[in-house]
Amino acid sequence: MTELNLISAVDAAIPAEPFICRHLIAGEWRDSASGETYDRMSPAHGCLVSRAALGAEADAEAAIVAAREAFDSGVWSRISGKERATILLRVADLIEGNVERMALLETLESGKPISQSRAEVSGAADLWRYAASLARTMHGDSHNTLGPDMLGVVVKDPIGVVSMITPWNFPFWILSQKLPFALAAGCTTVIKPSELTPSTTVMLGELLFEAGMPAGVVNIVLGYGASVGSVMTTHEAVDMVTFTGSTAVGKAISAAASSTLKKVALELGGKNPQVVFPDADIESAADAITFGVYFNTGQCCNSSSRIIVHEDIVDEVVERVVELSKRVAFGDPLDPRTQVGAIISVQHQGKIDDYVRAAVTEGAEIALGGGPMTVPGLEGQFYQPTVVRGVSPEMAIAREEVFGPVLSVLTFRTMDEAVALTNDASYGLSAGVWSENVHTCLEFSTRAQAGTVWTNTWMDGFPELSFGGVKQSGQGREIGRYGLEEFFEIKTLVMRIGRTREPWVRPE
């Protein structure tokens, strides 16, 4: 194995007892109707992290009924924006006060570095604060140009009960891209976190109680998609489903929800390129590429898992990325120095390795890494930083979402070829362009089929800027003003001023 910057196991305080997760339904913490539970083992440390109630159809049904009753009662849907914002701001403060506790559980359940868990939880508080500002400033439209006796008003009503299904890779951040915006709009919710990472969602439920959230407005059901998620996507009392995860599951959810014509918002996979032109600042580009492919161990929908580099500079770029990759700190997620942690499961690690092996069989060359690795003192699964060059566009590693610390390198000669390679994918989540020429950057940005295009940077994000994809990367937007709009129904009010309407039936 290539010599890497490995961080061995540290003497960290791992909780002696698992965190107990229960359902939150109608303002009460409940065990499953069946009494069953399931355990989550740490993918890095091999210890028992959490024990969660194993939900089924009866639990999901109870949560949906609670959300429906809370919405229809008006306890949240008909209060003022100021009242909603006040509670959302309290939640933000409580999140910041619980960063260490929540980050530790997220790191143990997911295998991500503790420094990234801390940043995820603390950063999510800003999403709650921004949503609170929208709760007080959202508005509709008025039209007083329809004639002297008419006034038209367009209002925005909360869509109703929203099912939220969240993934394991950023369990707290992605929940915070959805929940505070739905609450700002006046919706009630039922949440199903990934069965792999339930703890921080349950912890958030505790904070919502403390902040004064009315019972039934936010409900949490734990368990698997087949038994819980299926009810949440088909139930007639649910008005909208928002899901983040794989494209395959997103398609299944969209099909299931179609039976009741409920609204569906999907944030799905990506095969995100960074395109490097000859005049790029190679030092900055190489650093961003290294960050983009290894952040969260590459288990990120926004991972820059492929780079498209001008053939004149590809050797220089690859050499620099390989050099930087060797300096990235891989190892124990509980060490603050660690930058890349564990793979979420043994099965997923095998899938990552299959992509690399297939690429080599098809003629690609491994410039770095290319297989699993061990970290001294840890029982979990880890994968080497891997750079694969000589990749052709038809290879699976160039087209499909590997979801691991694996970088594919392709080359181009002209702008047209760079754009064609960028758009030659079923995904369209994000893309990046590196050039010192603003005209090059603008042309690429306007032609790239992606929901977000970064110029001379990668993965900078702000609560004000909406996020989402095109093509099979999803539909709808999250965060920002457009993220709030997803949770509204538009209603038009047409009002006649005075008794000016001509009778349709003439009086005798």
C-alpha positions as CSV (number, residue, x, y, z in Angstrom):
1,M,0.0,0.0,0.0
2,T,1.2,3.5,-0.8
3,E,2.6,5.4,2.2
4,L,-0.2,7.6,3.6
5,N,-0.9,10.0,6.4
6,L,-2.6,7.5,8.7
7,I,-4.1,8.5,12.1
8,S,-4.1,5.5,14.4
9,A,-6.8,4.9,17.0
10,V,-6.9,7.5,19.8
11,D,-7.9,7.1,23.4
12,A,-11.3,8.8,23.1
13,A,-14.3,8.6,25.5
14,I,-16.8,6.4,23.7
15,P,-20.1,6.1,25.7
16,A,-20.3,2.9,27.7
17,E,-24.0,2.5,26.9
18,P,-25.8,2.9,23.6
19,F,-28.0,6.0,22.9
20,I,-31.6,4.9,23.1
21,C,-33.8,6.2,20.2
22,R,-37.6,6.1,20.3
23,H,-40.3,7.4,18.0
24,L,-41.7,10.9,18.6
25,I,-45.4,10.8,17.9
26,A,-48.0,13.4,19.0
27,G,-45.6,14.9,21.4
28,E,-44.7,11.6,23.1
29,W,-41.6,9.4,23.0
30,R,-42.8,5.9,22.2
31,D,-41.5,2.4,21.7
32,S,-42.6,0.6,18.6
33,A,-46.0,-1.0,18.6
34,S,-44.2,-4.3,18.1
35,G,-41.7,-3.7,20.8
36,E,-38.8,-4.5,18.4
37,T,-35.5,-2.6,18.3
38,Y,-32.4,-2.6,16.1
39,D,-28.8,-1.8,16.9
40,R,-26.3,0.4,15.0
41,M,-22.6,-0.6,15.3
42,S,-19.9,2.0,14.6
43,P,-18.4,1.5,11.1
44,A,-15.0,2.8,12.4
45,H,-14.8,1.5,16.0
46,G,-17.0,-1.7,15.9
47,C,-18.8,-0.7,19.1
48,L,-22.6,-0.5,19.8
49,V,-23.6,3.1,19.3
50,S,-27.4,3.3,19.4
51,R,-30.4,1.1,19.9
52,A,-33.5,2.3,18.1
53,A,-37.2,1.4,18.1
54,L,-37.9,-0.6,14.9
55,G,-40.9,1.1,13.4
56,A,-43.5,-0.5,11.1
57,E,-46.8,0.5,9.4
58,A,-48.7,1.1,12.7
59,D,-46.1,3.5,14.0
60,A,-45.9,5.4,10.7
61,E,-49.7,5.6,10.6
62,A,-49.9,7.0,14.1
63,A,-47.3,9.7,13.3
64,I,-49.1,10.7,10.1
65,V,-52.4,11.0,11.9
66,A,-50.7,13.1,14.6
67,A,-49.2,15.4,12.0
68,R,-52.6,15.7,10.1
69,E,-54.4,16.6,13.3
70,A,-51.8,19.2,14.3
71,F,-52.0,20.8,10.9
72,D,-55.7,20.9,10.7
73,S,-56.0,22.3,14.2
74,G,-54.1,25.4,13.2
75,V,-51.8,25.2,16.2
76,W,-48.9,25.8,13.9
77,S,-50.3,26.4,10.4
78,R,-52.3,29.4,11.4
79,I,-50.1,31.2,13.9
80,S,-48.1,34.3,12.9
81,G,-44.7,34.2,11.2
82,K,-43.3,36.0,14.2
83,E,-44.4,33.1,16.5
84,R,-42.9,30.5,14.2
85,A,-39.7,32.4,13.9
86,T,-39.3,32.8,17.6
87,I,-39.3,29.0,18.1
88,L,-37.0,28.4,15.1
89,L,-34.5,30.8,16.6
90,R,-34.7,29.0,20.0
91,V,-34.0,25.7,18.2
92,A,-30.9,27.3,16.6
93,D,-29.6,28.4,19.9
94,L,-30.2,24.9,21.4
95,I,-28.4,23.2,18.5
96,E,-25.3,25.4,19.2
97,G,-25.5,24.4,22.9
98,N,-25.4,20.7,22.0
99,V,-22.8,20.5,19.3
100,E,-20.4,18.3,21.1
101,R,-23.0,15.8,22.3
102,M,-24.6,15.5,18.8
103,A,-21.3,15.4,16.9
104,L,-20.0,12.5,18.9
105,L,-23.0,10.4,18.1
106,E,-22.9,11.3,14.5
107,T,-19.2,10.4,14.2
108,L,-19.7,7.1,15.9
109,E,-22.7,6.2,13.7
110,S,-21.5,7.4,10.4
111,G,-17.7,7.1,10.6
112,K,-17.1,10.7,9.6
113,P,-14.3,12.8,11.2
114,I,-15.4,14.5,14.4
115,S,-14.3,17.9,13.1
116,Q,-16.7,17.5,10.2
117,S,-19.5,16.4,12.5
118,R,-19.0,19.5,14.6
119,A,-19.0,21.7,11.6
120,E,-22.1,20.0,10.2
121,V,-24.1,20.4,13.5
122,S,-23.0,23.9,14.3
123,G,-23.4,25.1,10.7
124,A,-27.0,23.7,10.6
125,A,-28.0,26.3,13.2
126,D,-27.5,28.9,10.6
127,L,-30.1,27.2,8.4
128,W,-32.6,27.4,11.2
129,R,-31.9,31.1,11.7
130,Y,-32.2,31.8,8.0
131,A,-35.5,29.9,7.8
132,A,-36.7,32.0,10.8
133,S,-36.1,35.1,8.8
134,L,-38.1,33.8,5.9
135,A,-41.0,32.9,8.3
136,R,-41.4,36.7,8.9
137,T,-40.8,38.0,5.4
138,M,-42.6,35.6,3.1
139,H,-45.5,37.1,1.3
140,G,-47.8,36.8,-1.8
141,D,-48.8,39.3,-4.4
142,S,-51.5,41.8,-5.0
143,H,-52.9,43.1,-8.3
144,N,-54.8,46.4,-8.4
145,T,-54.5,46.8,-12.1
146,L,-57.5,44.6,-13.0
147,G,-60.0,47.5,-13.2
148,P,-61.5,50.0,-10.8
149,D,-63.8,47.4,-9.2
150,M,-61.5,44.4,-8.9
151,L,-58.6,43.4,-6.6
152,G,-56.6,40.2,-7.0
153,V,-54.5,38.7,-4.2
154,V,-52.2,35.7,-4.5
155,V,-51.5,34.0,-1.1
156,K,-49.2,31.2,-0.1
157,D,-50.7,28.5,2.1
158,P,-48.6,25.8,3.8
159,I,-48.9,22.6,1.7
160,G,-49.9,20.5,4.7
161,V,-48.3,17.3,6.1
162,V,-44.8,16.7,4.7
163,S,-43.0,13.3,4.9
164,M,-39.2,13.7,5.2
165,I,-36.9,10.9,4.4
166,T,-33.2,11.7,5.1
167,P,-30.0,9.8,4.4
168,W,-27.0,8.6,6.4
169,N,-24.2,10.7,5.0
170,F,-25.2,14.1,6.4
171,P,-28.1,13.2,8.7
172,F,-28.3,16.4,10.6
173,W,-27.4,18.9,7.8
174,I,-29.8,17.5,5.3
175,L,-32.6,17.3,7.9
176,S,-31.9,21.0,8.5
177,Q,-32.1,21.8,4.8
178,K,-35.7,20.5,5.0
179,L,-37.3,20.8,8.4
180,P,-36.9,24.5,9.4
181,F,-38.1,25.6,5.9
182,A,-41.2,23.4,6.1
183,L,-41.9,24.7,9.6
184,A,-41.3,28.3,8.5
185,A,-44.0,27.8,5.9
186,G,-46.5,26.4,8.5
187,C,-46.3,22.7,7.6
188,T,-46.4,19.7,10.0
189,T,-44.0,16.8,9.4
190,V,-43.2,13.2,9.8
191,I,-39.5,12.4,9.6
192,K,-37.8,9.0,8.9
193,P,-34.0,9.2,9.3
194,S,-31.7,6.6,7.9
195,E,-31.7,3.4,10.0
196,L,-27.9,3.8,10.0
197,T,-27.8,7.3,11.6
198,P,-31.0,7.9,13.7
199,S,-29.5,9.5,16.8
200,T,-29.0,13.2,15.9
201,T,-32.6,13.3,14.5
202,V,-33.9,12.0,17.8
203,M,-31.7,14.5,19.7
204,L,-33.2,17.3,17.6
205,G,-36.6,16.1,18.7
206,E,-35.5,16.6,22.3
207,L,-34.5,20.2,21.4
208,L,-37.8,20.9,19.7
209,F,-39.6,20.0,22.9
210,E,-37.3,22.4,24.9
211,A,-37.9,25.2,22.4
212,G,-41.7,24.9,22.8
213,M,-42.7,23.2,19.5
214,P,-46.4,22.2,19.8
215,A,-47.1,18.5,20.0
216,G,-47.7,16.7,16.7
217,V,-46.0,19.4,14.6
218,V,-42.8,17.3,14.2
219,N,-43.0,13.5,14.4
220,I,-40.2,11.0,14.1
221,V,-40.5,7.4,13.1
222,L,-37.5,5.1,13.1
223,G,-36.9,2.0,11.0
224,Y,-36.5,0.9,7.4
225,G,-37.8,2.2,4.1
226,A,-39.8,-0.9,3.2
227,S,-42.0,-0.8,6.3
228,V,-42.0,2.9,7.3
229,G,-41.0,4.9,4.2
230,S,-43.6,3.1,2.1
231,V,-46.4,4.3,4.3
232,M,-45.0,7.8,4.4
233,T,-45.0,8.0,0.6
234,T,-48.4,6.6,-0.1
235,H,-50.7,7.7,2.8
236,E,-53.6,9.9,1.6
237,A,-53.1,12.2,4.6
238,V,-49.6,13.2,3.5
239,D,-49.5,16.1,1.1
240,M,-45.9,16.1,0.1
241,V,-42.8,13.9,0.3
242,T,-39.2,15.3,0.3
243,F,-36.4,12.7,0.0
244,T,-32.7,12.8,-0.2
245,G,-30.8,9.7,-1.3
246,S,-30.1,7.5,-4.3
247,T,-31.7,8.1,-7.7
248,A,-33.1,4.5,-7.7
249,V,-35.0,5.0,-4.5
250,G,-36.1,8.5,-5.6
251,K,-37.7,7.0,-8.7
252,A,-39.5,4.4,-6.5
253,I,-40.8,7.1,-4.2
254,S,-42.0,9.2,-7.1
255,A,-43.8,6.2,-8.5
256,A,-45.4,5.3,-5.2
257,A,-46.5,8.9,-4.5
258,S,-48.1,9.2,-7.9
259,S,-51.1,7.1,-6.7
260,T,-52.3,10.0,-4.6
261,L,-50.7,12.8,-6.8
262,K,-48.9,14.2,-3.8
263,K,-46.0,16.6,-4.4
264,V,-42.5,15.1,-4.5
265,A,-39.2,16.9,-4.0
266,L,-36.1,14.8,-4.6
267,E,-32.4,15.6,-4.0
268,L,-30.6,12.6,-5.5
269,G,-27.2,11.5,-6.8
270,G,-24.5,13.2,-8.7
271,K,-21.4,12.6,-10.9
272,N,-20.0,16.0,-10.5
273,P,-17.1,17.2,-12.6
274,Q,-14.5,19.8,-12.0
275,V,-13.2,21.1,-15.4
276,V,-9.7,22.5,-15.4
277,F,-8.6,24.7,-18.3
278,P,-5.0,25.3,-19.2
279,D,-4.9,28.8,-17.7
280,A,-6.2,27.6,-14.3
281,D,-4.4,28.2,-11.0
282,I,-3.3,24.6,-10.8
283,E,-2.3,24.8,-7.1
284,S,-5.8,26.1,-6.1
285,A,-7.5,23.6,-8.4
286,A,-5.6,20.6,-7.1
287,D,-6.4,21.5,-3.5
288,A,-10.1,21.9,-4.3
289,I,-10.1,18.6,-6.2
290,T,-8.5,16.8,-3.3
291,F,-11.0,18.3,-0.9
292,G,-13.9,17.6,-3.2
293,V,-13.2,13.9,-3.6
294,Y,-12.2,13.0,0.0
295,F,-14.6,15.2,2.0
296,N,-16.9,12.9,4.0
297,T,-14.9,10.0,2.6
298,G,-16.3,10.7,-0.8
299,Q,-19.7,9.7,0.5
300,C,-21.3,12.9,-0.6
301,C,-23.8,13.7,-3.4
302,N,-21.7,16.8,-4.2
303,S,-18.4,14.8,-4.4
304,S,-16.2,15.9,-7.3
305,S,-15.7,12.3,-8.2
306,R,-14.5,13.1,-11.8
307,I,-12.2,15.7,-13.1
308,I,-12.0,16.8,-16.8
309,V,-8.6,18.2,-17.4
310,H,-7.1,19.8,-20.5
311,E,-4.7,17.3,-22.0
312,D,-1.8,19.9,-21.9
313,I,-1.8,20.0,-18.1
314,V,-3.2,16.6,-17.1
315,D,0.1,15.2,-16.0
316,E,0.8,18.2,-13.8
317,V,-2.7,18.2,-12.3
318,V,-2.6,14.5,-11.5
319,E,0.8,14.6,-10.0
320,R,-0.2,17.5,-7.7
321,V,-3.5,15.8,-6.7
322,V,-1.6,12.5,-5.9
323,E,1.0,14.4,-3.8
324,L,-1.8,16.2,-1.9
325,S,-3.7,13.0,-1.4
326,K,-0.8,11.4,0.3
327,R,-0.9,14.2,2.9
328,V,-4.6,14.0,3.7
329,A,-5.1,12.5,7.2
330,F,-7.0,9.2,7.0
331,G,-7.9,7.3,10.2
332,D,-9.7,7.4,13.5
333,P,-12.7,9.7,13.1
334,L,-12.5,10.7,16.8
335,D,-9.1,12.3,16.3
336,P,-9.6,16.0,15.5
337,R,-6.7,15.8,13.0
338,T,-8.5,13.2,10.9
339,Q,-9.8,14.5,7.5
340,V,-11.2,11.2,6.1
341,G,-12.9,8.6,8.2
342,A,-14.6,5.2,7.7
343,I,-16.8,3.8,5.0
344,I,-20.4,3.4,6.1
345,S,-20.6,-0.4,5.8
346,V,-18.8,-3.4,4.6
347,Q,-21.2,-3.8,1.7
348,H,-20.6,-0.3,0.5
349,Q,-16.9,-0.7,0.7
350,G,-17.2,-3.7,-1.5
351,K,-19.2,-1.7,-4.1
352,I,-16.5,1.0,-4.1
353,D,-13.8,-1.5,-4.8
354,D,-15.8,-3.2,-7.5
355,Y,-15.8,0.1,-9.5
356,V,-12.1,0.5,-9.2
357,R,-11.4,-3.2,-10.2
358,A,-13.7,-2.9,-13.2
359,A,-12.0,0.3,-14.4
360,V,-8.6,-1.4,-14.3
361,T,-9.9,-4.3,-16.2
362,E,-11.2,-1.9,-18.9
363,G,-7.8,-0.3,-19.3
364,A,-7.6,2.5,-16.7
365,E,-4.5,3.1,-14.6
366,I,-4.4,3.5,-10.8
367,A,-2.2,6.5,-10.0
368,L,-2.7,6.1,-6.2
369,G,-4.4,3.7,-3.8
370,G,-6.9,1.4,-5.2
371,G,-8.1,-0.8,-2.3
372,P,-9.2,-1.2,1.3
373,M,-6.8,-0.5,4.1
374,T,-6.6,-1.0,7.8
375,V,-6.1,1.7,10.5
376,P,-4.0,0.6,13.5
377,G,-6.2,0.0,16.5
378,L,-9.6,0.1,14.7
379,E,-11.9,-2.6,13.6
380,G,-13.8,-0.7,11.0
381,Q,-13.6,-0.4,7.2
382,F,-11.5,2.1,5.5
383,Y,-10.6,2.7,1.8
384,Q,-7.4,4.2,0.4
385,P,-7.4,7.6,-1.3
386,T,-7.6,6.5,-4.9
387,V,-6.8,8.3,-8.2
388,V,-7.7,6.6,-11.4
389,R,-6.4,8.0,-14.7
390,G,-6.8,7.0,-18.3
391,V,-10.6,6.8,-17.8
392,S,-12.8,6.8,-20.8
393,P,-16.3,8.3,-20.8
394,E,-18.1,5.0,-21.3
395,M,-16.6,3.4,-18.2
396,A,-18.9,2.9,-15.2
397,I,-16.4,4.7,-12.9
398,A,-16.9,7.8,-15.1
399,R,-20.7,7.6,-15.3
400,E,-22.0,6.1,-12.0
401,E,-21.9,7.4,-8.5
402,V,-19.1,5.5,-6.7
403,F,-19.7,7.3,-3.4
404,G,-16.2,6.8,-2.0
405,P,-12.8,8.4,-2.0
406,V,-12.1,7.6,-5.7
407,L,-11.2,10.2,-8.3
408,S,-11.6,9.5,-12.1
409,V,-9.5,11.6,-14.5
410,L,-10.7,12.4,-18.0
411,T,-9.2,14.8,-20.6
412,F,-10.4,17.3,-23.1
413,R,-9.1,19.5,-25.9
414,T,-11.7,22.2,-26.6
415,M,-14.5,24.0,-24.8
416,D,-17.1,22.0,-26.8
417,E,-15.5,18.7,-25.7
418,A,-15.4,19.8,-22.0
419,V,-19.1,20.7,-22.1
420,A,-20.0,17.5,-23.9
421,L,-18.2,15.4,-21.3
422,T,-19.7,17.4,-18.5
423,N,-23.2,16.9,-19.8
424,D,-22.7,13.3,-20.9
425,A,-24.2,11.9,-17.7
426,S,-27.6,11.1,-16.4
427,Y,-26.9,13.3,-13.4
428,G,-26.8,17.1,-13.2
429,L,-26.3,18.1,-9.6
430,S,-23.2,20.3,-9.6
431,A,-20.1,21.2,-11.7
432,G,-17.0,23.3,-11.3
433,V,-14.8,25.3,-13.7
434,W,-11.2,26.5,-13.2
435,S,-9.9,29.2,-15.4
436,E,-8.4,32.7,-14.9
437,N,-10.5,33.9,-17.9
438,V,-13.9,35.1,-16.9
439,H,-15.3,34.5,-20.4
440,T,-14.3,30.9,-20.2
441,C,-15.9,30.5,-16.8
442,L,-19.2,32.2,-17.9
443,E,-19.5,30.2,-21.2
444,F,-18.9,26.9,-19.3
445,S,-21.4,27.9,-16.5
446,T,-24.2,28.8,-19.0
447,R,-23.7,25.5,-21.0
448,A,-23.2,23.1,-18.1
449,Q,-26.4,21.1,-17.2
450,A,-26.2,21.3,-13.4
451,G,-28.1,22.9,-10.6
452,T,-25.0,24.5,-9.2
453,V,-21.8,25.6,-11.0
454,W,-18.8,26.7,-8.9
455,T,-16.2,28.9,-10.5
456,N,-12.6,28.7,-9.1
457,T,-13.9,27.1,-5.9
458,W,-15.8,23.9,-4.8
459,M,-18.7,23.3,-2.5
460,D,-19.0,26.7,-1.0
461,G,-22.6,27.1,0.2
462,F,-24.8,29.6,1.9
463,P,-28.3,29.4,3.4
464,E,-29.4,32.1,1.0
465,L,-28.5,30.1,-2.1
466,S,-30.8,27.3,-3.1
467,F,-29.5,23.8,-3.9
468,G,-30.8,21.0,-6.1
469,G,-30.2,19.2,-9.4
470,V,-31.5,18.6,-12.9
471,K,-32.0,15.5,-14.9
472,Q,-31.7,12.4,-12.7
473,S,-30.2,14.4,-9.8
474,G,-33.7,15.3,-8.7
475,Q,-36.4,17.9,-8.8
476,G,-37.2,20.9,-6.6
477,R,-34.9,23.0,-4.5
478,E,-33.7,23.1,-0.9
479,I,-32.7,26.1,1.3
480,G,-32.8,29.7,0.1
481,R,-36.0,31.4,-0.8
482,Y,-36.7,28.8,-3.5
483,G,-36.4,26.1,-0.9
484,L,-39.1,27.7,1.2
485,E,-41.4,27.9,-1.9
486,E,-41.4,24.1,-2.2
487,F,-43.6,23.9,0.9
488,F,-46.4,26.2,-0.3
489,E,-49.6,25.9,-2.3
490,I,-50.6,29.0,-4.2
491,K,-54.1,30.3,-3.8
492,T,-55.7,33.1,-5.8
493,L,-58.3,35.4,-4.3
494,V,-60.4,37.4,-6.7
495,M,-62.4,40.2,-5.0
496,R,-65.0,42.6,-6.5
497,I,-65.1,46.0,-4.8
498,G,-68.7,47.1,-4.3
499,R,-71.8,45.9,-6.0
500,T,-70.6,46.5,-9.5
501,R,-71.1,43.1,-11.1
502,E,-73.5,43.0,-13.9
503,P,-76.2,40.4,-13.3
504,W,-76.0,37.4,-15.6
505,V,-79.8,36.8,-15.3
506,R,-81.8,39.9,-16.0
507,P,-84.5,40.8,-13.5
508,E,-88.1,40.6,-14.8
